[in-house]
Amino acid sequence: MKKYLLGAALLGAMGSASAQSSVTLYGVIDAGLTYLSNEGGSHLYEFQDGANFGNRWGLKGTEDLGGGYKAVFQLENGFSLGTGQLRNGGALFGRQAFVGMSTPYGTVTGGRQYDFISDYINQYNLNGYASVYAGHMGDFDRIAGDQVNNAVKFRSVDYNGFSFGAMYGFGNVAGNFKQDSAWSGALGYTHGGFSASAVYLRLYDVQVDPYAQIGVTSFLGQTVATRNANGTVTDLYSSTYFTVDRQSEVAVGASYAIGKLTMAANFTSTNMRKGANGATMNVYEAGAMYFVKPDIAILGGYQYTTFDGAHWNQPTIGAQYYLSRRTTFYANVSYLRASSGIDANQGAGFYSQPSSTQTQVTSRVAIIHTF
């Protein structure tokens, strides 16, 4: 009887807590047609989904605990609309999975979470907003939005426009506290139409595929791809990743909005090291977005990248037509030219293979629906 009464009391308490909670189901669906001028030597026309905005559905919720404190959680799944398969390595909630506490001073969360490049710098990547193919080269600086596993994260509330954050991702490796770990700090300021942010990020044991991501055959002193006599290229790390021992990044960005026009710029400097070898990728970007009408925006800009003696130039333009608060059409075109000896590969490099030449043109027409 005592056990029954205890169980009933517990269920009653849970029911009371649920009555003070809110849970939201949400999602994004992005689908359309993409054209690539050169993928491995051939034109490509394809149906592609989850490009500019990754397809997702998720649950997020809060429970008011009183006194300005709330329990919070978020679970977010990434999927392919074309095949119905899971993305993010097949993880059920590979985009985000965390729980934590919101307080009058800030929010503390633990789990798989986006780093501060996503939180503080991504907003200044207007070229990437115009076209996913204009994301920074190889996404080595993680501006496309990348997660940290086993992370504890704090983000402050705004103090007269200022906010800050700190994050640590545990490697969870016995006997080696540093292996597979990550840490980061961020600072942001917003006043009126002006916004600026700065982030420092350090990662250990980062897995990359250099040729697929930026079209190079040599990376941090090692051969990562070979050119064959018939003109094809063999990617030596297409199935077993190249591991960067240590990656450090400094990123800054700023924007200013006046009327219908928003101008933005950002700079990222990412240093990667493998043993005694190291190199730094610097990305300089400037862009703008202008609302021709309340429901039509034109956006784009220019991006210049340098890395280990190589460089890339990339102008981009796009348009977005807002049919409603939940449905948008978009179209874009981006041109990339790499320096001699490098096979051009647009942006993040996740959606296409490198060109067989120094140039690559991409274009996309698609629809986005949110719920």
N, C-alpha and C positions, 0 to 999 in steps of 0.2 A: 504494500500500500504506500509506504514512504517513497519507494522508487517511482511509483505511478504519479504521486503528487509532485515530486521533484521534476519529472518529465513534463507534466502539464504546466508547471510554472515556467520551465524553460521555453516551451513552445509559445506560451503566452507572451513572454518577453521578446521572443523572436518576432511574433506577430506585431507587437507594438513597435519594434524597431523598423519592420518593413513598412508600416504605415507612415513612417517619417522619412522614407527613402524614395529616391527616384532613379529609374533605370531607363536609358534611352537606346533604342536600336537605330543605327544610322548606316549609311553606305554611300559609295561613289562608283559609278559605272562609266567607263570611257571606252568607246569603240569607234573605229573608223578605218580609212584607207591610207596607206603610206606608200610613197615612191622613193626609191634610192637610185641615184644615177649609176652607182658602181658598188656592187658588193662582191668582192672576189673576182672582178672582171666582167660582171653581168649586171644589167638593169634588174631591178626588183620591184614588182607591184604586189602588195600583200594586204590582207585584212589583219589589223593589229589592234589589240585591246590593252587597256591599262598603260598607255604610253605617257601622255602628259600628266595624267592623274591616275595613279595605281588603283586598279579595281579593288574594292574592299567592302567588308561589312563588319560592324563592330557593336559592342555593348559598352556603355559607360554609365556610371552611376555615382550617386552621393548619398550619404546618410548624415543628417544634421545631428550633431552630438551636443549642441548648445555651446554658448559662450564663444561663438566664432569658430568653432572647431567642426570639421566634417571628415568623415571617412570617404575616400574616393577610390574608384577602380576604373580600369579600361582594358578591354580585350578586343584586339583588332586582327581580322583575318585578311590575307591577300589571296586573290584567286585570278585565274585566267577565264575570261568570258568565252574565248574561242574554243577552249578544250574542256573547261570545267575543272581543271586541275588546280591544286594548291600551288601558290608561289612561295617565295621566301624559304626555299629549301624543303618544302613540303610540311613546314610547321603549321599547326592548326591556327595559332595566333602569332604568326611570324612577324607581323608588323609592329604590334605592341601587346604587352601583357604585364600589367603592374597594378599594385595596390598601395595605398598610402594614406596620409593625413594632411588635410588642408587646415592651416592655422592662421591667426591674425598676422603672422609674420612671413608666411610663405608656405609652400607645399613640399612635403617629403614623400617620395615614392620609391618603391623597390620592385625590380623585375627587368624585363626586356624593354628598353626605352630608347627614343631618339636622342642623339647627342645634341650639344648646344649649337653646333653648326646649323642643324635643322631649325632649332628654336630661334636663333638670333641672327643668322646670316642669310638663310634661304630666301627671306623676303626681299632681298636686294638683287636677286638673280632674275631680273626681268626677262633676259634672253631665254633662260630656262623655262620661264612661265609662258613665253611665246611659243617655244618649241622644246620638247624634251631633248632633241638632238643638239641643242645649244647649252646643255648642262656642261659644266667644266670638264676639261679633257680627262677621260678615264674615271671621273668621279673620285680621284685620289684624295681630293680635299673634302669629299663627302657632302657636297652642297646639294646633291640630289635627295638627301635624306637617308641617313644610315643609323642603324641601331647599335646599342651596346648591351651585351648580355650581362645578367647578374649584377645590374647596376643599382646603386643607391644615389638618388638625385634630389637636390634641393634647389628650388627656385623661389626667390623672394617675391613679396608683393611689391607694387610700385610705391616708391617714396619720392613724391614730387617729380615724377617722370623717370626716376632712376630705378633700375632693377638689377639683380645679380644672381648668379647661380654657381653651384659647385656639384661635381659628379665624380663618382668612382665606380668603375666596373671591375668586379673581382674575377680573377682568372680561375679560381677554384682548383688550383693545381697544388697537390701536397708537396711541401718542401721547396716550392718556388713561388713566392708571393707575387713576383713581377710578371711571370709568364702569362700570356693571353689577357693581361689586365689593361685598363685604360683609365685616364683621369682627365678632367677638364674644368675650366673656369670661364665665366662669361660676365659681361657687363653691358647694359643697354640703357639708352636714354631716349625719351620721346617728349617733345614739346610742340604743341600745335601741329603744323604740317611737317616738322622736322623729326627725323629718327636716325639714330646711330648706334652701332653695336661693335663689340670686340670680343673675340673668343680665342682661348688657347686650348689645344687638344694634344694629348700624348697617348699613343697606342703602341702595344707590343705584340709581335707575332701576327702581323697582318697578312692575309692571303690575297694575292692578286694574280691576274693573268695579263702581263704587260702587252703582249702583241694584240690580243683581242681588245684591250681597253684603249690603247693609244697607237697601235700600229708600228711599234719599234721592234727591232730584232736583237738589240743589246740593251740590257737594263741592269744598272748597278754593278757593272763590271762582268756580267755573265751573259752568255748567248741564250736568248729565250725563244728564238724562232730562226729557221733557216730557209733561204730562198733556193728552190729547186731549179734544175736545168730547164724544165718545161714552163717556168714562170710562176708556178704555184708556191705557196708558203706552208711550211710545216710548223705549227705552233707547238712548242715543246711543253707548254704548261696549260694545255686545254683541258686536261683531265686531272692532273696533279698540280695544285697551285704553287706558285712561287711565293715564298714567305719572306716578308720584310721584317727584319729583326725589331726595328724601332721606327716609328713615324711620329713626327712632331709638326704641328700646324699652328700658324698665326693667321687669323682672319679678321678683317675689318670691313664694315659696310655703312653706307648712309643713304638716306633718301629725303626728298623734299617734295611735298605735294602742294600745288597752288591751283585752285580751281579744278579744271578738268585734266590737268597735266601732273603726272608724277615722274620725277627723275630719280634715278638710283645708280649707285656705283659700288663696287666691292673689289677687294684685293685679298687673295689668299696665297700664302707661302707655305708649301708642304715639303719638309725635308724627310727623305727616306734613307735608311741605312741597312746594309747587309754586310756583316763583318766589318772590314776596314773600308769598304766602299760606300759612298753616299752621293746623293744628288738632290737638288731642290727644284720643285715645280712651282713657278710663279704664274698666277692668273690675274689679268687686269680686265675688268669688265665695266662698261657703262651702258645704260639703257634708259628707256622712257616708255611711258604708257599714256595715251591721250584718248579721252572719250569724245569721239566725234558726235555721238548722240548718247543719251543716257543708257541705251541698250547696245551700243557698238563701241568697242575699244580697239585701237591700233597700238601695237607694242613691238618692241624689239631693240636692237642695239648692236654693239660690237664687242668682240672678245679677243684678247691677245694672250698667248700662252708661251712660256719658255721652259725648257727642261733639258739639262745635260747637253747643251749645244744645239738642240732642236727648237723649232718654234712653229706655232700655228696661228692663222688668222681666220676669224669666223664672224661674218655679219649675218644677222637674222632679222626677219620681220614676220609678224603674225597679226591675226585679227580674231576677235571674239564677239559673237552676237548672242546676247542674253535674251532668250525667248521668254524666260520666267526666272524666278528666284532659284529654281531647281534644275532648269534645262538650258544648256548652252551649246551652240555650234562654234567650232574654231577651225582656223586654217592657218598654215604657216609654211615658210620656206627658209632653209638655212644652207649656206655655202661654207665649206671648209677647205682651206688650202694649207697643207703641211710643208715643211721644209724638205729639201732634197733628200732622198733615201728613205723616206718614211711613208708608209701606206696610210692615207687619211682615214680616220674613223671618227664619226660625229659624236660629240658629247660624251655621255656616260659610257658608251660602248656596250651597253647591255642589250640593245635591241637589234644590232646589226654586226656583221663582220666587216673588217677593214676593206677599203677600196684597193684595187690593184694599182692605183696611181696616187699622185700627191693630192688629188682633189676628190671631193664627194659632195653631192647635192642631195638634200632630203626635202620632202614636202609631205604634208599630211592634212587631211580633211576629216573631221570627226565630230561626234556628239558626246556630251557629258550630261549625265543625269544623277542628281543626288537625292537621297531620301533620309 
